Amino acid sequence: MFDGLLFDLDGTLWDSIDAICVSWNQVLEKRVPRLAGFVTRQKITGCMGMLLPDIVRKLLPELDWAQAQPLMEELLDTENRYVAAHGGVLYPQVPETLALLARDYPLCIVSNCQAGYIEAFFQAHGLGRYFADYENPGRTGKGKAENIALVAWRNGMNHPLYIGDTQGDYNAASAAGVPFLHAAYGFGTIDHAVPAVHAFEDIPAAVRRLSPP
């Protein structure tokens, strides 16, 4: 059997894009008035799975780094506080399925997010009790593949499974030597056939089906 399940967050456990848009536009309206209302769901969706500095560079390429760095810090701080207060949209059956999975496996989150974002997810939806550990580049300064390996090592996992929705998630799991399950209901696609689920509640059956002997 797998000895642990590692989850991506955005596009796998929830959809927080609308909350991100609201919080970022609040900051832009105050700090860069000409960009008021600039951040839209379509623009953010096209960036899911990217590291946060890369998102800012993609959406606001005209800003030099001296301008972008303090703005990014305010964007992410405001985002964390807004998400913690208002939450996002959990995919159907997430709490119930996590409760079921947690009976048999240690669960962890490895996301390409900023420090404080996973904690905001826990605060908003009360799901932290199901997770043994979590990691992100905002805390470690490492990429997703390294963080997958770090969390697996830290929790004594020899045969974990990573569950995510984007090509970047697949690439990171592969680089870490960890099998991958595609959350095909999320934001991304994979460029070749991989095991997939089309609803969060289908994960337990898929995990049993994919478990090594």
N, C-alpha and C positions, 0 to 999 in steps of 0.2 A: 504493500500500500504506500501511497504518498505519506510522508511524515510531516507535511505542512502545506498550507495553501497561502500563496502570496497574491494580493490583489492590487491592481491599479485602482485609482480612485475615480477621476473624471471619465465618464463614458463607460464605466464598469459598475460602480456602486451608485452613482448619482449623476444628474445633469445640473450643474450650477451655473450654466452660461448666462442665464438672465440675471442672476445675482451679480456676477462679475461685470456685466454690462452696466448695470445701475451704479455699482460702486465706482467703476473706472470713470464713467461719465460725470459723476459728482466731482471727482478730482479734476478732470480736464476742464469742466466748466469754470472751476475756480482758478486753476493754474494756467491753462492755455485756452482762453475763451473762444478762440477761433475754431477749436476742436470740440466744442460742446456738442454732445450727441454723436460724436464720431464713432464710438465703439458700438457695433451692432452684433447681433447674434451670428449673422453670416460670417463676419470677419473673425470673431473669436472661434467659431467652429472650425474654420480653416487652419487654426493654430493649435488645436488640441494635441497634446502629446509633446509639444515643444517645451524647451526650457524657458523660464520666464524672461530672462534678458533677450532671448531670441525673439520672443513674441513682441516685446516692446520695439525691438529694432525693425521687425517686419511691419508692424502697424504704424510706427512713427519714424520712418527712415530719414526724415529731414532733420531730426534732432541729433546734435552731436552728443557724445557720451557724457560730456560735462553737464549738459542739460538733462539727458535721459536718466542718469543715475539717481539724482535726488527725486525726480518725478516718479521713477519706478518704485523707489522705497515708499513714497506716499501712496501710490496706487496699490501696492501689495498690503500695506498696513490697513488701508481703508477697506480693501477687499476682505481681509481676514475678519475685521470687526463686523462688516456687513453680513458676511456668510455665517458667522457665529450667531448673529442675532436673528437672521431671516431664513437661513438654511438654503438648500437647493431642492431639487425634485428627485427623490429616491426612485430607482426603478422598481416596478411592481415586485412584491414579495421579498424585498431585500431583508428586512428585519427577521421575518420568519425563516428564510433560507439560511441566514447567518447563524441563527440560533440552532438550526439543525446541523449545520456543518461544524459548529464549534463543539459539539458533543464528541466528535471523532477526530478533529484535527486542530492544531494550533493555527490561528489565522493571523496574518500580518498584512500591512499595506506598504507598498513601495511605489511612490508617486514622484513625478518630475515637478513638484510644487515647491513653493517657498515655505520656510519655517513658519509654523503657526496655522497653516491651512488645514492640515489633517486634524489638528486639535479643534479648529473651528467646525469641521465636519462632525466630530464627536460631540461637541457642545450643542450643535444645532439639532442633532437627531438622536442623541443618547445611545449611540451604538459602540462606544469605546469599550464597553464590557466584553465585547466579543473578540477583541483583538489583543494578541499577546505582545505585539511589537509593531513599530512602523518606522519608516525612514524616508528621507527626501534630500535633494541636493542643497536645499536651504540650510540644513543642519550639518551635512557632511562635506559639502563641496565636491561630491563625487557624482558621476553619471549613474544612470539607472542600472546598468549592468553591474557596476561595482556595488551599488546599494542592495541589489538582489542578493548578490553573493555575501555581502556583509550581514544582512538580516538572516539568511539561511545559516551562516556560521554562528552568529550570535545566539541562535535558538536551537543549535544542535541538529539542524535538518540536513539529512543526507540525500533525500529524494523529494524535494518540494515541487510544486506545480505553480507556475505563474499564470494569472488570469488577467488579460487586458484586451483593449479594443483597437489598438493602432499598430501600424507597421513598426513604429519605434519600439513598442512594447515587445513585439515578437523578436526584433533584432536584439534588444537588451537581454531578454531571457535566453536567447540562443548563445549570445556572447558569454553569459554566466553559466552555460551548460545546464540550463533548467528547462524541462518540458513546458509547453505553452498551450493554453486553451484560449481561443478567440471569443471574446464577448461581442458577437456579431451584431447585437442590438445597439451597440455604442456608436462612436463617431467615425471610426476608421475601417479600412479594409486591409486585407493582407494580400500580397502579390502572388501567392500560390496557395494551394489547398492545405489547410491545417485543421485540426479538430476544432469544432466551434459549437457554441450554443446560441440560441436566438431569443432566450429569455433567462433572466437571472435564476428563476426557480428551477431551470433545467441543469444547473451546475452540479448538484449532488449526484445525479445519475451519470453525468459525463465524467465526473471524477472517479466514480466506481468503475466505469467502462475503461478509462485510461490508466487506472492504477497498475503499476508494474507487479508482476507476480511475486 
